[in-house]
Structures are given as C-alpha cells and as structure tokens.
Amino acid sequence: MKNIYRIIMAGVVAVTLYASSGIAVQAPAVKETDETRNMLIGYMLSKQLPVMHFSDKVINDELAFAAFDLYLKQLDFQKRFLLQEDVDKLSVYAPAIDNNLLRGEIVLPDVGYQILARRMKQVEEMTAELLAAGFDYNRDESYETDPEKLKYATSLDDLRSRWRKTLKGQIISRYLDLQEEQQKSLEKDPGAKKKLKSDDELWAEAEKKVAKRNKNFFIRMHQETRQDHYDRFFNAVARAFDPHTNYMAPAGKENFDIHMRGSLEGIGALLREEDGYIKVVNIIPGSASARQGRLQAEDIILEVGQGAKEPVEITDMRLRDAVRLIRGPKGSEVRLTVRKPDGTKETISIQRDVVQIEETFVKSTLLESPGGEKVGYVMIPSFYRDFEKTRAGRNARNSTDDTRIAIEELKKQGIKGLIIDLRNNGGGSLMDAVDTTGLFIPDGPVVQVKDSYGNKRVLSDDDSSVTWDGPLLVLVNQFSASASEILAAALQDYGRAVIVGGAHTHGKGTVQTLLDMNDNLPLLHLKKYEDLGALKVTIQKFYRVNGGSTQYKGVEPDIVLPSLFQHLKSGEQYLDNSLPWDKVESVPYKHYVPAAVDLEVLKERSARRVQHDEGLQVIADEARKAAERAEKTTMSLSLADMKAKRDEARVARDKIGAHYLKYREEQSAENGEDPGPGVEEEKDSNKWKEEIKEDPYINESLHIMDDM
C-alpha cells in the first residue's frame, strides 16, 4: 500500500531545501503570504491527490491545462477586468503548472494577482467617470449577459464600452425596482399618492444607488489578499481532478461545515461558490427558504439586502463573506436578488428562522387514487441518522426506521399501493439508503462501492423481512442525488418499483473524504507553519447491482414527466472534469418475482394523460418558454424591453400559481369545504398535505398506480 506519510515527509524535506537554496519564485511586492507554506501546500497537493483520488489521474500537462482553465474562470469569469493580452500572458504559465507543483514552486497566482490588481484600478477609475458622465437611456443597444459567450476585451476602450452597458443596465433595472416599490406602497396606502416621487427623481435615485453599490463593490474587491489568490489556485488544481475534490483554506473549513451540516443559519440553503457566483445547491427541508418556496436549487444570488436597506452585490464575493450577509437573527428579513436558470431576475424576501426539525424527517399521509383505491405516500427529505448515538450504541433516530414506521401505519389504513417521494433528496447516510431498500426486497445486494485501488465491496440487505410487498412507485427529479439515487437504482434493477420523474437524476455517484493537511506533518515541522487547510478528495465510486455506475448519468426514470427544470444544465454531466460513467461486473441478484408490470403500457397511458393534464401542460409550456429565455442571453437596454421581460417572468410564475390555486379550490369544493380565507389560515403542520393535493406529479403518480 502506498505510504502517504513517507511521501509527505520527503515533501517537507524537499520543499525546505528548495526554499533555503534560493529557488526562483516570483516574490510579491508586499509580504502578504508565507511563501514556504504555499510551496509546501502545492507540493503536498501534487503528491497526495494522485495517490488518494479515485481516478488515478496524474499531475501532467493535461491536468495542468485543466487547472489553468478553472483558475482563469475564478480569476475573472465574467470577463469584466482582464484583456485578451492579459490572458495571453497568463497562458504562458499553464504548461508549467504540473512541473512547478512537483518542484514546490508556485508562480501563477502571484502573476494573476498583480495583473488583476492593475486592471481593477483602471476599471474603478473608468466606472467612476462613466457614472459621472451619465447615460443615454434612449439609445437603442444591447449587451451579452452570458460570460461564456463573451470574448475577453481587446482594449481598454472595448472594456469601457462593456462597463458602460453593464452600468446602464443596472441603473435601468434599479429604476424599475423603484417604480415597482412605489406602486406597491401606493396599493397598500392610496393616501400616499402625494408622496410619490417624480420620474426624474426615480432616475436620479437609481443612478445614486448604483454608484454607491459600485463603490462598495470595488472596496470589497480591494480587500482580496494575495493569499486568497493562492488558495483559489490550489482549489483549481484540486478541482481539475473532479468537481467534488477541493482544497479548503483554513477559513474554508467553516464553509465545509455549512455544506455537511446544512447549517446556514437564517434561511436554510446550501450554497457553493462557482466561477465568481454564489449558487444555491439545495434547500434544507423545514427551513425558512423551504417554507417561503421561491428560492430554488440552481438559483444564483446576485444581491443581498437587509430589510429595507440598500442591497449589497455579492458577485465575485467569497462564500464566507456572502454567508455573513445572508445569516441573521430569527425573525429578521433578508432580500435576495437572484438570477433564475432561465436568465430572469427575481427579488425574494425571506424571514430568517431556525430549521423546523420535524420538517426534515420522513412524513407520510393517506391519498386516494382516481380509481378510488387507498394509496400511501411517504416523503423522505434526506437519508439522516444520528451517528453520534449510533457509535455510542444507543438508539439513534434514522430515516430507515421512520420510513418503516410510516409504512406500517399506512398498512393499517388498508393501502393498496405506495409512493415514495425522493424529489430534492440530496442524499445522506449510505447505511440508510441500503437499509431502506431492504424494506422492499427480501434480501440481496444493493450497491457496489469501488475504491481507487480497484477493490470492490458489495453492500447488501441481509434482512429477509419485507415491510411493503405491494405496488411501489418512486418519484425523483434532477435534484435527487447520491444516496437517493442508490435507492432508486436498486429498486429499478430489481424490478421492484416504477421510477417516475424528469429525464435523469443528478448523477453524483462518488464518495469523498476529508483530509486535514496538518495531520501529515510531523510535530517538528508543524510548528513552523500556520494551518495548512484541508483537502476533500473523491476516493470511491458507486455502482448499481447491474454493474452500471450512478455517476454522471444518474438514474433514468421508467416514466418521464415534463419538468420546469428540464432545460437546466443541472447535474454531474454538466460539471467541469466530472468523472465519466462506466461499468463493472454485475453481482448476482434475483429479479422481484411479484412484479408483473408492463412498463410499455404504463408509459403509453401516462403519455396520453399528460397531453390532457392541465397542470402538467402548464409546466411543459412554461418549461419550453424558460428554455427559450435561457438561450436568449443578449439583453436589450431598452427600458420597454427590460420591463417586458420582467412582466413575462412574472406572468409565468403567476400562471403556475394560478393553476395550483384553481386546483385547490376545485378539490375543496368537491370535498364540501369552504375554499375561503379559512383555507389560508391552516396550520403549517398540515400545509404540506394540501400542497400534495395540488402537486400534478403526485396526481399523475396516482393514475399510474391505478394502472399498476
């Protein structure tokens, strides 16, 4: 077995010798970094990553160029500062990244820092001049909003033109915000008409607010340290191995806790920093964001406002700083301006709150199919387990036991079928994914796990008892990942359940481990350096019992339904350097005998219903429009056009909301209920049951269950 400790010991000696021998490393103008420490980190990455990573990638030219592409993206993804000539200068260093790392030499981040600092100063002066000069709002022009479609500016004049359009667009957008705020205040208080600001006053206020925000933006950018640039370079090297392998600077360990614990206090959203943006990864069940309902995975947060205060732009802000803005005391308001995946913008007001723990646990209810049969519904938000109690040998609450209890209660009510909802389930405990699968099969293998040495182990259900042996349907979507994919894949391979959802699940079929880089230093050397940070490394890969990986492709449902997110490039297959799909040998397993379901018949009947289902057709129609909007990345700087785009997005949201309201009223009328104000005042504890009745996916699942 490879001796990591021996390699690191050799690395410590080698790096120390290089430093004392005067190896030529470009020194910073101001002493802001510990060069020897950074050389050591670079060397350790070059030795540890190839040894530990699942892929067996090596530090070579191919990986060097992949790391350079990622580095360039995080340096100036929106192409707002660097000129093409700057990129050409930086590109010279790309082929040497691998050799420099192996020698303990780190050059690129220092050069990039110096170039970016110079350009930032020039752009800061440029934008101040543009804002002082004013803008022609009647001029008919447009600009490209998708950085990937943009080329780097060829000159400062070209960059000036780009910033002029950007600032103009920001001012028009702010003017429209102020107009809407004024209209809302008038609707609340018609007597406030005398206090309304004139159009000229609104334009002046919009310009003032954008100027202030621009000034604060540059103040924050200047706070970037040289060490920040080194840390992001190290992360680019790690991410060149795969998207889930990361270098985390000491301050970044807090961010890792946010991902692992789901503990973003205040709103309950998992975030990640991606190419200069703060992106929503997942919404925590039971959180303020989940209850508010508008913030969703794949949204990009552009601005954060505290109550009525002027919002702060967080583009190019580090995750730790963005988190500090978003967090806040329970009951306070945070306003998030987000860009939706279709390119539209929306301001979402969320009252900060603690996560309602009960909402994170398995929930169940009794439904009735269109054919009059009783059908059980169980939602598993995540695969949770109290590992601390488990290690202590105590009874620990877990998703498997909660699911078993829920099914037993539903069986007492005489259910004929069961729906398991794994939508938006980002994973969790692997043990519970395996054990939950065992609730539906007599016994047998559930998932194969392979490590970087090629060793495979099979995780199996060894309990021959079956909690539910009747018709079973599993709901998934693009945000079903990891452990939830293992459960869905196993039930699909056994022929035990019909899988229903979007085109594919997320496709995360890998396992990561966290390595504290300080643990690899002997005590003698540890005292010489500050905290080296941590390394999160992909070390294993999941495979289905049929041999196919859940990585990259995810799970493809048996019956595909329209999805609002079907146009999203969301999932493992769209991430840079994601590990590919592959296959290993299948393991022996018995196909579930009682399953006598003709999938082709189910698909055909479902397709016919979808064509006539108002809710699903609304979703399909809006999904097509969202896809079209996402492709139209060139934004008109016409006031009328920008207002029309906002109105179009609002109409789309209202249309879906109106359908759900109509469905709710129809259901209430059928049940002899009063759909008036009393419906809206129901307790939160029962609100989710009403939402289920409005859900077109569950409605179609009940139809499929009748067919089964």
VOGU-3710 file (C-alpha; in Angstrom, 3 decimals, decimal comma):
1> mkniyriima> 0,000/0,000/0,000  1,244/3,483/-0,823  2,878/5,193/2,127  1,396/8,696/2,218  3,275/9,602/5,383  6,648/8,769/3,764  5,773/10,810/0,674  4,795/13,841/2,734  7,920/13,541/4,908  10,003/13,587/1,735
11> gvvavtlyas> 7,962/16,560/0,517  8,640/18,508/3,709  12,371/17,962/3,352  12,323/18,739/-0,370  10,357/21,949/-0,013  12,520/23,098/2,905  15,630/22,506/0,801  14,212/24,351/-2,198  13,373/27,341/-0,038  16,787/27,530/1,600
21> sgiavqapav> 18,584/27,041/-1,732  17,022/30,144/-3,257  14,835/28,566/-5,941  13,498/31,386/-8,148  9,893/32,073/-7,199  8,380/35,409/-8,162  8,200/37,351/-4,897  5,214/39,525/-4,086  5,685/43,282/-3,983  4,237/43,297/-0,458
31> ketdetrnml> 4,888/40,495/2,015  1,338/39,180/2,450  1,979/35,450/2,188  4,157/32,761/3,672  5,900/31,597/0,501  7,384/28,482/2,060  3,960/27,458/3,380  2,394/27,890/-0,080  5,226/25,920/-1,690  4,581/23,138/0,796
41> igymlskqlp> 0,829/23,128/0,119  1,428/22,969/-3,635  3,875/20,111/-3,247  1,542/18,189/-0,932  -1,323/18,551/-3,423  0,859/17,206/-6,218  1,734/14,146/-4,137  -1,482/13,446/-2,257  -4,090/13,931/-4,984  -2,729/11,312/-7,440
51> vmhfsdkvin> -2,312/8,837/-4,568  -5,712/9,294/-2,986  -8,050/10,240/-5,851  -10,283/7,584/-7,361  -9,444/8,457/-10,964  -5,715/7,641/-10,903  -5,098/10,944/-12,660  -1,507/12,128/-12,601  -0,014/15,584/-12,414  0,809/16,145/-16,086
61> delafaafdl> 0,260/18,682/-18,874  -3,365/17,629/-19,416  -4,194/18,225/-15,778  -2,165/21,456/-15,787  -4,293/22,931/-18,579  -7,497/21,799/-16,841  -6,331/23,531/-13,653  -5,449/26,669/-15,622  -8,921/26,856/-17,186  -10,510/26,639/-13,734
71> ylkqldfqkr> -8,067/29,195/-12,345  -8,873/31,639/-15,144  -12,608/31,216/-14,563  -12,352/32,061/-10,877  -9,989/34,963/-11,618  -12,389/36,801/-13,952  -15,247/34,560/-15,060  -17,456/37,457/-16,163  -14,642/38,957/-18,257  -15,056/42,332/-16,568
81> fllqedvdkl> -11,386/43,092/-15,894  -8,858/41,149/-17,938  -7,954/41,983/-21,512  -7,061/39,325/-24,058  -3,415/40,355/-23,780  -3,560/39,614/-20,025  -4,967/36,159/-20,692  -2,195/35,549/-23,233  0,425/36,461/-20,615  -1,120/34,159/-18,041
91> svyapaidnn> -1,479/31,320/-20,560  2,305/31,123/-20,826  2,379/29,717/-17,293  -0,215/26,975/-17,945  2,099/24,246/-19,332  4,449/24,599/-16,350  1,824/24,208/-13,598  2,448/20,471/-13,192  6,224/20,767/-13,050  6,078/23,786/-10,748
101> llrgeivlpd> 3,858/21,923/-8,286  6,162/18,914/-8,241  9,118/21,220/-7,547  7,221/23,161/-4,912  7,207/26,323/-6,992  4,048/28,444/-7,159  4,147/31,258/-9,715  0,782/31,708/-11,486  -1,372/33,089/-8,613  1,127/35,832/-7,879
111> vgyqilarrm> 1,280/36,933/-11,523  -2,515/36,762/-11,796  -2,896/38,826/-8,634  -0,644/41,585/-9,943  -2,359/41,749/-13,361  -5,858/41,742/-11,858  -4,961/44,411/-9,290  -3,728/46,720/-12,041  -6,832/46,180/-14,182  -9,161/46,639/-11,186
121> kqveemtael> -7,671/50,046/-10,505  -8,137/51,062/-14,142  -11,722/49,801/-14,227  -12,539/51,530/-10,940  -11,450/54,885/-12,388  -13,255/54,095/-15,634  -16,588/53,301/-13,973  -16,410/56,430/-11,802  -16,005/58,520/-14,970  -18,883/56,723/-16,690
131> laagfdynrd> -21,235/57,229/-13,757  -20,296/60,890/-13,506  -20,900/61,445/-17,230  -24,369/59,867/-17,210  -26,099/57,641/-19,765  -28,368/57,972/-22,761  -31,356/55,837/-21,787  -32,996/56,377/-25,172  -30,093/54,833/-27,060  -31,104/51,504/-28,620
141> esyetdpekl> -28,441/48,921/-27,776  -27,918/45,560/-26,090  -25,254/43,516/-24,371  -24,376/39,860/-23,814  -25,154/38,566/-20,325  -23,639/35,085/-20,663  -19,895/35,286/-19,864  -19,213/32,047/-21,714  -20,405/33,631/-24,959  -18,220/36,698/-24,422
151> kyatslddlr> -14,641/37,074/-25,557  -12,152/38,998/-23,459  -11,980/42,698/-24,286  -9,236/43,561/-26,764  -8,526/47,043/-25,400  -9,384/49,421/-22,556  -11,824/51,193/-24,896  -13,547/47,855/-25,531  -13,667/47,233/-21,772  -15,054/50,736/-21,196
161> srwrktlkgq> -17,880/50,050/-23,650  -18,671/46,786/-21,861  -18,833/48,502/-18,459  -20,895/51,386/-19,836  -23,570/48,954/-20,966  -23,378/46,969/-17,724  -23,840/50,070/-15,566  -26,610/51,355/-17,795  -28,429/48,037/-17,463  -28,019/48,126/-13,673
171> iisryldlqe> -29,474/51,637/-13,474  -32,477/50,765/-15,645  -33,075/47,645/-13,537  -32,845/49,689/-10,328  -35,230/52,291/-11,774  -37,775/49,543/-12,489  -37,316/48,241/-8,923  -38,058/51,699/-7,533  -41,108/52,011/-9,757  -42,453/48,675/-8,515
181> eqqkslekdp> -41,749/49,558/-4,864  -43,584/52,851/-5,294  -46,544/51,102/-6,917  -46,728/48,546/-4,089  -46,662/51,281/-1,440  -49,480/53,053/-3,283  -51,555/49,865/-3,333  -51,075/49,498/0,426  -51,803/53,160/1,150  -53,748/55,064/-1,568
191> gakkklksdd> -53,328/58,219/0,508  -49,571/58,165/-0,165  -50,097/59,440/-3,724  -48,916/62,933/-2,783  -45,599/61,496/-1,592  -44,829/59,746/-4,871  -41,507/60,674/-6,466  -41,374/62,060/-9,978  -39,834/60,101/-12,820  -36,723/62,309/-12,766
201> elwaeaekkv> -36,347/61,706/-9,037  -36,580/57,947/-9,546  -33,874/58,033/-12,233  -31,643/60,146/-10,002  -32,133/57,777/-7,084  -31,393/54,760/-9,281  -28,148/56,329/-10,501  -27,146/57,232/-6,937  -27,809/53,721/-5,646  -25,864/52,050/-8,478
211> akrnknffir> -22,940/54,437/-7,940  -22,873/53,585/-4,243  -23,095/49,871/-4,931  -20,293/50,154/-7,491  -18,087/51,952/-4,958  -18,719/49,269/-2,335  -18,025/46,570/-4,904  -14,516/47,898/-5,516  -13,858/48,392/-1,809  -14,618/44,705/-1,339
221> mhqetrqdhy> -12,530/43,667/-4,349  -9,525/45,553/-2,978  -9,838/43,577/0,242  -8,854/40,436/-1,646  -5,458/39,304/-0,358  -2,628/37,682/-2,217  -3,212/34,582/-0,105  -6,826/34,434/-1,326  -5,433/34,095/-4,860  -3,097/31,299/-3,819
231> drffnavara> -5,921/29,457/-2,065  -8,161/29,639/-5,128  -5,288/28,439/-7,319  -4,846/25,414/-5,038  -8,584/24,745/-5,288  -8,381/24,929/-9,099  -5,672/22,244/-9,022  -7,872/20,048/-6,818  -10,998/20,594/-8,943  -9,065/19,546/-12,040
241> fdphtnymap> -9,364/16,018/-10,622  -13,160/16,241/-10,317  -15,795/18,798/-9,184  -16,093/17,356/-5,669  -12,385/17,423/-4,875  -11,448/20,696/-3,212  -8,673/22,431/-1,354  -10,117/24,306/1,603  -8,134/27,096/3,181  -8,379/27,331/6,987
251> agkenfdihm> -11,254/29,809/6,719  -12,951/27,479/4,231  -13,445/24,758/6,828  -16,387/26,770/8,132  -17,893/26,676/4,633  -17,440/22,908/4,523  -19,402/22,639/7,764  -22,187/24,622/6,080  -22,324/22,009/3,305  -22,128/18,999/5,611
261> rgslegigal> -24,442/20,125/8,412  -26,931/22,102/6,347  -26,494/24,765/8,982  -26,664/28,015/7,064  -28,368/29,843/9,873  -31,208/32,097/8,889  -32,600/30,867/5,567  -31,637/27,187/5,311  -29,941/26,945/1,920  -26,801/25,080/0,913
271> lreedgyikv> -24,574/27,348/-1,162  -21,410/26,968/-3,168  -19,014/29,385/-4,816  -18,822/28,728/-8,535  -16,925/30,828/-11,073  -17,416/34,076/-9,194  -21,070/33,422/-8,366  -22,838/32,224/-5,222  -25,128/29,413/-6,330  -27,872/27,614/-4,406
281> vniipgsasa> -27,128/23,887/-4,224  -30,067/22,707/-2,170  -32,845/23,936/0,094  -32,961/22,427/3,583  -36,356/20,840/4,356  -38,166/22,684/7,119  -36,115/25,853/6,617  -37,286/29,418/6,053  -36,397/29,104/2,353  -38,355/25,863/2,016
291> rqgrlqaedi> -41,426/27,421/3,613  -41,164/30,593/1,507  -40,897/28,448/-1,618  -39,354/30,833/-4,166  -35,625/30,193/-3,669  -34,615/27,040/-5,527  -31,574/24,961/-6,384  -29,521/26,383/-9,285  -30,545/29,975/-8,479  -27,610/32,403/-8,488
301> ilevgqgake> -27,683/35,005/-5,707  -26,653/38,394/-7,081  -27,536/40,762/-4,233  -28,324/40,541/-0,516  -30,408/43,217/1,230  -31,114/43,541/4,940  -34,758/44,531/5,335  -35,336/47,891/3,658  -31,606/48,684/3,384  -29,849/49,017/0,031
311> pveitdmrlr> -28,792/45,563/-1,216  -25,140/44,550/-1,493  -23,892/42,954/-4,712  -22,179/39,643/-3,932  -20,902/38,758/-7,398  -17,206/37,799/-7,065  -17,621/37,701/-3,276  -16,114/34,816/-1,356  -18,637/32,349/0,055  -17,645/33,039/3,650
321> davrlirgpk> -18,382/36,761/3,190  -21,687/36,113/1,397  -22,752/33,785/4,213  -22,128/36,513/6,782  -24,517/38,789/4,895  -27,210/36,149/4,477  -27,128/34,920/8,059  -29,020/36,838/10,685  -31,241/36,627/13,743  -34,528/34,766/13,686
331> gsevrltvrk> -37,414/36,965/12,557  -35,317/39,442/10,570  -35,831/39,914/6,833  -33,282/39,238/4,128  -33,978/40,124/0,486  -32,163/38,033/-2,104  -31,963/39,186/-5,705  -31,453/36,003/-7,693  -30,987/35,115/-11,307  -33,101/32,142/-12,267
341> pdgtketisi> -31,712/29,481/-14,622  -33,777/30,943/-17,477  -32,000/34,289/-17,035  -34,841/36,152/-15,337  -34,242/38,043/-12,096  -36,389/37,952/-9,004  -36,158/39,538/-5,567  -37,138/37,086/-2,836  -37,989/38,219/0,686  -37,320/35,610/3,393
351> qrdvvqieet> -37,948/35,864/7,123  -34,950/34,256/8,777  -35,812/31,371/11,056  -34,416/28,205/12,551  -34,984/24,952/10,715  -38,137/23,232/11,898  -36,603/19,873/12,766  -39,804/17,891/12,267  -39,935/19,077/8,664  -36,584/17,388/7,966
361> fvkstllesp> -37,888/13,940/8,947  -39,871/11,377/6,971  -43,515/12,373/6,525  -46,465/10,346/5,324  -50,154/10,625/4,530  -53,011/8,661/3,005  -54,131/9,509/-0,533  -56,907/8,250/-2,770  -56,302/7,334/-6,380  -58,704/8,393/-9,181
371> ggekvgyvmi> -59,878/4,761/-9,188  -60,875/5,027/-5,537  -58,006/2,976/-4,085  -56,155/3,944/-0,912  -52,527/4,824/-1,670  -49,810/5,572/0,881  -47,468/8,494/0,355  -44,077/8,717/2,105  -41,699/11,633/1,586  -38,033/11,082/2,505
381> psfyrdfekt> -36,356/14,563/2,518  -32,900/13,077/3,172  -31,245/9,938/4,498  -30,494/11,029/8,032  -29,022/9,216/11,018  -27,711/10,351/14,386  -24,235/8,813/14,032  -23,107/10,042/17,441  -25,743/7,926/19,179  -25,113/5,059/16,750
391> ragrnarnst> -21,394/4,998/17,664  -22,319/5,092/21,339  -24,522/2,015/20,876  -27,698/3,938/21,656  -30,944/4,030/19,686  -30,473/6,703/17,055  -33,271/8,255/15,040  -32,807/7,450/11,359  -34,701/7,627/8,089  -34,991/3,835/7,729
401> ddtriaieel> -36,862/3,293/10,989  -39,026/6,354/10,360  -39,925/5,055/6,887  -40,742/1,600/8,280  -42,990/3,082/10,963  -44,763/5,288/8,398  -45,429/2,310/6,094  -46,750/0,165/8,951  -49,186/2,938/9,913  -50,355/3,277/6,299
411> kkqgikglii> -50,826/-0,502/6,020  -53,195/-0,365/8,990  -55,315/2,041/6,927  -55,617/-0,504/4,128  -53,401/0,929/1,382  -53,200/-0,897/-1,966  -50,146/0,944/-3,281  -47,243/3,091/-2,047  -45,498/6,207/-3,395  -42,001/7,057/-2,127
421> dlrnngggsl> -41,036/10,680/-2,871  -37,276/11,281/-3,253  -37,536/14,583/-5,104  -34,952/17,128/-3,934  -33,387/14,465/-1,698  -29,676/15,250/-1,911  -28,585/12,054/-0,166  -27,078/11,482/3,254  -26,418/8,236/5,119  -25,339/5,394/2,806
431> mdavdttglf> -26,313/2,906/5,513  -29,891/4,143/5,400  -30,060/4,058/1,608  -29,182/0,355/1,819  -31,457/-0,398/4,784  -34,404/1,488/3,250  -34,023/-0,544/0,058  -34,299/-3,609/2,272  -37,794/-2,580/3,321  -38,988/-3,530/-0,180
441> ipdgpvvqvk> -36,900/-6,601/-1,131  -36,443/-9,933/0,724  -32,626/-9,642/0,781  -29,725/-9,195/-1,622  -27,076/-6,745/-2,843  -27,992/-3,051/-3,062  -24,894/-1,179/-4,237  -21,266/-1,820/-5,145  -18,525/0,501/-3,884  -15,171/0,604/-5,670
451> dsygnkrvls> -12,046/2,405/-4,438  -9,052/3,845/-6,284  -7,151/0,554/-5,931  -9,880/-1,340/-7,780  -11,136/-3,048/-4,633  -14,880/-3,640/-4,604  -17,240/-4,305/-1,766  -20,941/-5,047/-2,013  -23,356/-3,514/0,472  -26,354/-5,776/0,926
461> dddssvtwdg> -29,660/-6,043/2,703  -29,315/-9,090/4,946  -32,775/-8,864/6,496  -35,181/-11,262/4,765  -38,279/-9,457/6,051  -40,201/-7,120/3,724  -42,155/-4,164/5,077  -44,088/-3,486/1,842  -44,520/-6,039/-0,943  -47,282/-4,313/-2,934
471> pllvlvnqfs> -47,207/-1,914/-5,901  -44,446/0,666/-5,449  -43,709/3,940/-7,259  -40,681/6,197/-6,639  -40,684/9,900/-7,548  -37,341/11,553/-8,427  -36,070/14,727/-10,097  -32,799/16,389/-11,136  -32,040/17,229/-7,521  -32,289/13,631/-6,302
481> asaseilaaa> -28,669/12,712/-5,686  -26,213/10,276/-4,139  -27,968/8,037/-1,580  -31,404/8,673/-3,101  -30,023/7,540/-6,480  -28,752/4,335/-4,864  -32,232/3,523/-3,550  -33,973/4,367/-6,846  -31,398/2,448/-8,911  -31,623/-0,682/-6,776
491> lqdygraviv> -35,424/-0,754/-6,840  -35,327/-0,222/-10,608  -32,771/-3,007/-11,177  -34,769/-5,454/-9,058  -37,916/-4,539/-10,993  -39,376/-3,694/-7,617  -40,636/-0,184/-8,359  -41,629/2,071/-11,213  -39,387/5,162/-11,210  -41,138/8,389/-12,263
501> ggahthgkgt> -39,679/11,870/-12,768  -37,619/14,133/-15,020  -35,160/12,976/-17,664  -32,485/11,977/-15,118  -31,401/12,364/-11,518  -28,331/14,386/-10,511  -25,709/11,721/-11,186  -23,438/12,026/-8,154  -22,063/8,539/-7,743  -18,894/9,301/-5,787
511> vqtlldmndn> -17,719/9,349/-2,164  -15,449/11,992/-0,633  -13,277/12,033/2,460  -11,843/14,992/4,335  -8,108/15,097/4,999  -6,646/17,628/7,428  -3,362/18,519/5,737  -1,784/19,323/9,088  -2,133/15,663/10,088  0,515/14,709/7,534
521> lpllhlkkye> 3,197/16,895/9,063  5,427/15,631/11,867  5,202/17,736/15,038  8,719/19,059/14,441  7,607/20,758/11,222  4,006/21,528/12,200  5,109/24,371/14,475  6,842/26,105/11,554  3,645/26,698/9,583  0,233/28,181/10,096
531> dlgalkvtiq> -2,808/25,965/9,477  -2,383/24,348/6,041  -6,103/23,798/5,486  -7,876/20,636/4,389  -8,368/18,534/1,301  -11,694/16,968/0,313  -10,926/14,083/-2,056  -13,061/11,709/-4,113  -11,964/8,217/-3,073  -14,768/5,864/-4,133
541> kfyrvnggst> -17,442/5,358/-6,758  -20,895/3,762/-6,589  -22,115/1,072/-8,989  -25,544/-0,454/-9,329  -26,130/-4,178/-8,854  -26,395/-4,442/-12,650  -22,858/-3,028/-12,925  -23,659/0,451/-14,249  -22,494/3,487/-12,313  -24,880/6,060/-10,872
551> qykgvepdiv> -22,141/8,606/-11,614  -22,641/11,090/-14,481  -25,829/9,635/-15,990  -27,762/9,318/-12,753  -30,937/7,233/-12,802  -33,149/7,470/-15,871  -36,814/7,079/-14,832  -39,080/4,471/-16,370  -41,720/7,156/-16,985  -40,544/10,690/-17,787
561> lpslfqhlks> -42,834/13,620/-16,963  -42,491/17,271/-18,053  -40,361/19,367/-15,710  -39,925/23,091/-15,227  -36,205/22,367/-14,890  -35,774/20,119/-17,922  -33,846/22,870/-19,750  -31,364/23,254/-16,882  -27,820/22,114/-17,360  -28,041/20,698/-13,869
571> geqyldnslp> -26,304/17,523/-12,860  -22,953/15,824/-12,832  -22,747/15,574/-16,611  -22,614/19,368/-16,894  -19,816/19,951/-14,358  -16,205/20,552/-15,367  -13,973/17,472/-15,052  -16,734/15,229/-13,696  -15,850/11,549/-13,601  -17,338/9,584/-16,501
581> wdkvesvpyk> -19,963/6,869/-16,452  -18,523/3,381/-16,594  -19,441/-0,150/-15,745  -18,172/-3,048/-13,654  -19,334/-6,631/-13,468  -22,849/-7,100/-12,164  -23,461/-9,030/-8,965  -25,960/-11,895/-8,678  -29,399/-10,711/-7,636  -32,930/-12,037/-8,025
591> hyvpaavdle> -35,446/-10,064/-10,025  -38,502/-9,345/-7,912  -40,991/-12,083/-8,813  -44,365/-10,471/-7,894  -43,705/-7,572/-10,286  -45,992/-8,158/-13,276  -45,955/-4,591/-14,538  -45,878/-3,880/-18,281  -43,783/-0,698/-18,405  -44,620/-0,003/-22,043
601> vlkersarrv> -48,336/0,030/-21,269  -47,744/2,324/-18,271  -45,680/4,709/-20,408  -48,268/4,821/-23,164  -51,180/5,507/-20,806  -49,208/8,129/-18,890  -48,203/9,929/-22,095  -51,854/10,141/-23,152  -52,878/11,572/-19,784  -50,056/14,112/-19,732
611> qhdeglqvia> -51,333/15,540/-23,023  -54,646/16,369/-21,335  -53,481/17,187/-17,806  -53,827/20,929/-17,320  -51,192/21,147/-14,570  -48,533/19,168/-16,437  -49,280/21,023/-19,670  -48,818/24,349/-17,875  -45,453/23,051/-16,654  -44,472/21,752/-20,107
621> dearkaaera> -45,458/25,045/-21,738  -43,576/27,145/-19,200  -40,569/24,816/-19,446  -40,396/25,431/-23,201  -40,600/29,184/-22,664  -37,972/29,032/-19,915  -35,653/27,139/-22,264  -36,152/29,815/-24,912  -35,463/32,579/-22,376  -32,320/30,790/-21,215
631> ekttmslsla> -30,996/30,758/-24,788  -31,704/34,465/-25,316  -28,755/35,804/-23,354  -28,426/39,093/-25,221  -30,211/41,741/-23,152  -31,813/44,782/-24,688  -31,028/48,035/-22,863  -34,368/49,457/-23,855  -36,500/50,390/-20,853  -39,602/48,932/-22,523
641> dmkakrdear> -37,845/45,650/-23,380  -36,437/45,190/-19,882  -39,835/45,870/-18,338  -41,486/43,432/-20,762  -39,005/40,700/-19,818  -39,810/41,206/-16,150  -43,521/41,069/-16,846  -43,117/37,870/-18,857  -41,342/36,142/-15,965  -43,979/37,362/-13,514
651> vardkigahy> -46,797/36,083/-15,743  -45,095/32,669/-15,898  -44,888/32,463/-12,098  -48,456/33,663/-11,681  -49,721/31,208/-14,273  -48,340/28,211/-12,382  -49,539/29,639/-9,073  -52,997/30,322/-10,501  -53,306/26,728/-11,696  -52,460/25,384/-8,253
661> lkyreeqsae> -54,971/27,766/-6,637  -57,672/26,703/-9,074  -56,908/23,032/-8,416  -57,077/23,653/-4,686  -60,449/25,394/-4,941  -61,827/22,563/-7,080  -60,645/19,969/-4,559  -62,142/21,931/-1,678  -65,465/22,278/-3,496  -65,555/18,534/-4,258
671> ngedpgpgve> -64,980/17,793/-0,581  -67,669/20,263/0,510  -65,061/22,563/2,093  -65,065/26,324/2,154  -62,113/27,464/-0,020  -62,248/30,940/1,511  -59,954/32,665/3,965  -60,018/29,787/6,406  -58,048/27,614/3,968  -55,168/30,071/4,009
681> eekdsnkwke> -55,079/30,101/7,803  -54,365/26,394/8,173  -51,547/25,353/10,439  -48,095/24,909/8,890  -48,044/21,332/10,180  -50,824/20,404/7,727  -49,879/22,753/4,907  -47,710/20,188/3,148  -50,682/17,821/2,866  -52,586/20,478/0,948
691> eikedpyine> -49,562/21,037/-1,291  -49,537/17,326/-2,111  -53,117/17,581/-3,361  -52,038/20,427/-5,658  -48,990/18,576/-6,997  -49,542/17,416/-10,610  -46,692/14,886/-10,333  -48,353/13,144/-7,418  -51,681/13,339/-9,230  -50,178/11,540/-12,244
701> slhimddm> -48,425/9,064/-9,914  -51,833/8,121/-8,511  -53,086/7,499/-12,063  -50,031/5,309/-12,737  -50,685/3,456/-9,503  -54,217/2,661/-10,737  -52,684/1,275/-13,951  -50,309/-0,855/-11,887
//
